Amino acid sequence: QVQLVESGGGLVQAGGSLRLSCAASGRTINAYTMGWFRQAPGKEREFVGSLSWSSARTSYADSVKGRFTISKDNAKNTVYLQMNSLKPEDTAVYYCAAKWRTAYDYGYWGQGTQVTVSS
């Protein structure tokens, strides 16, 4: 069983930055792909980006390319989402998720952390 705990959300002004953390626990975590998702009020959950734990290869949604960066700290079993040049439309609850490498969907989710960007 993989457990995920997000932290680092908060209120920032447009153009500012935040770094979200996702602390992961569980065996063979390096066999997972880590994902970041967000859900804004009245909207469906949206893919933000992902990171392969073993290779550190990343992928990003077009809406955040060039602004957001996903990284990891192996010693802490933690994945980060660095968010720069934040926009009001980035306001959402952000979720960390984990997907077994060969799985179709993300089977493990964190509790979410609120990010609010004011203009």
HUQUIUR-V542054 format. One record per pair of residues at least 24 apart in sequence whose ideal C-beta (glycine too) atoms are under 6 Angstrom apart, sorted by the first residue. I is the first residue (numbers start at 1). J is the second residue. Records with the same first field share a line. If there is no record, write none. Layout:
I: J  J
This chain:
2: 26  98  108
4: 96  108  110
5: 110
6: 96  110  113
9: 113  114  115
11: 116
12: 86  117
13: 118
14: 87  88  117  119
16: 86
17: 84
18: 83
19: 80  82
20: 81  94
21: 78  80
22: 79  96
23: 78
24: 77
29: 53  77
30: 54
31: 101
32: 98
33: 99
34: 79  98
35: 97  106
36: 81
37: 95
38: 92  94
39: 92  93
40: 92
86: 117
88: 117  119
90: 117
91: 116  117
